[in-house]
Amino acid sequence: MQPLVPDYLVALAQQIGTLSAFLGGLSAALLVALLAMQLPKRVAGWTIALAAAAVSFIVSVVATTLLVTALHPHAPAAVAGVGLLKGRVLTVLPFALGIFLLLGCIGLTGWLRSRRMGQITTIIAALGALLIANLMVNVG
């Protein structure tokens, strides 16, 4: 990985942490709503499993919090700089995994309603996944 300036890394971690917290809450709310419904279709199980993306977002939030703490200029010596590479990896990988799992969940939700709605939501989710993957490859 390319070394990053601590200020840039802190700003990036704060952005990813905030977005992960929001998307994790959205995923958790979706998961609870799906669990509360009596959905007889087999696709419901897959949709619920993908809604569990909230877990990966929670991991990302915790990692960004630890990263920001370790990079703070007044952090104690025992904390400063500890596990920066691990913190970066545990921030980015669960965040990316959560995004793609959430998009998969969105793609499957239409199938709970009808075949036509399933086709529409799957196409929209697939286009979103392609655009996000393209952005991640070109920027990252």
N, C-alpha and C positions, 0 to 999 in steps of 0.2 A: 504494500500500500504506500501511496505517496504521503510523505510527512506534511501535515497541515499546521498552520499557525494556530496557537491555542485560541485566540479570539475568534477566528473563523470557525473552528471546531465547536466552540461554545455556542455560537449563533446557530450553527447547523443543528446541534444537539437540541437546542431549545425549540427550534422549528419542528423537528421530527418528533420530539416529545409531546408538543402541543397537539400536533396532528394525530399522533398515535393515541393520545388520550381521548380525543374526539371520536376517532374511528373505532376505538375499542369500546367506547360507550354505545355507539351506534350498533356495533356487532353484538354486544351483549343484549341490548334491547331487542334486536331482531331475533336472537336466540331464544329469549324468554317468550316473545310473541309466538314463535314457531312451536315451542314446547307446550304452550298453553292451548294450542289448537289441536283438534282431533283430526289429523290428516291421514287418511287411509292409503294414500299413494306411496309407492316405494321411493319415489324421488324426494319425498319429504325427509326421509332419513339422511340422504345425501345433503340436502339443503341445510338441515340442522347441523350436520357434521362440519360443513363449510362455515356456518355461522359461528362456530367455535373459534374463528379467527381472532376473536377477542383476546384469547390467550397470548397469541404472538404480539399483539399490540401492547398488552400489559408488560411483557418481557421488554419490549422496546422502550416503554416509558421508564421502567426501572433502570435500564441501561443508560438512557440519556440523563437521568437524574444523577446517577453515579459518575458519569462522564463530566457533567457540569461541575459537580462537587470536586472531582479530582483536578479540574483545570482552573479552579478559582485561584486568583493570585494570593489570597490569604489562607489557603488551605494548609492544614498542618503537614509537616514533612512526611509523616507516615501515610498520608492520603494522596499528596500531590504526585501526579504522574504515574500512579499505580494502575496497572492494567489498561493503559490507553488503547492498545491494539485490540485487546479483548472487548473493551467497552465500545469501540467503533464497530467491531464485527457484530456484537450483540445488539447494537442499535440498528444497523442497516439490514441485516438478514431477516430478523423477525418482522421488521417494518415492511420489507418487500414481500415476504411470505404472506403477511396479513392483508396487504392490498390485493394480491392475486386470489387469495382465498375468499375475500369479501366480494370481489368481482365474480368469482365462480358462484357464490351464494346468490348474488343478484341475478345472474344468468339462469339459475335453476328455479328461482321463485315463480317465474311466469308459468312453468310447467305444472305448478300446483293448481293453476286456474284453468288453463286450456292449452291445447297443442299450439294454436296460433300465437297466444301470448308467450308461450315458452320459446317459440322460434324468435320472436321479437326481442325478448329479454336476453336470450343467448347471443344474438347478433350484436346487440348494444354492449353487452359485457365483453365479448370477444374483441370488438373494436377498441373499447377502453383499455383492455389488457395489452393489445398491440401498440397502442399509442404510448402507454406508460412504459412498456418494455423498451420501445424506441427511445423515449426520453432518458431512461436509466442508462442505456448503452451509450448514447451520444454525450450525455453530461458526465456520467461516471467514468 
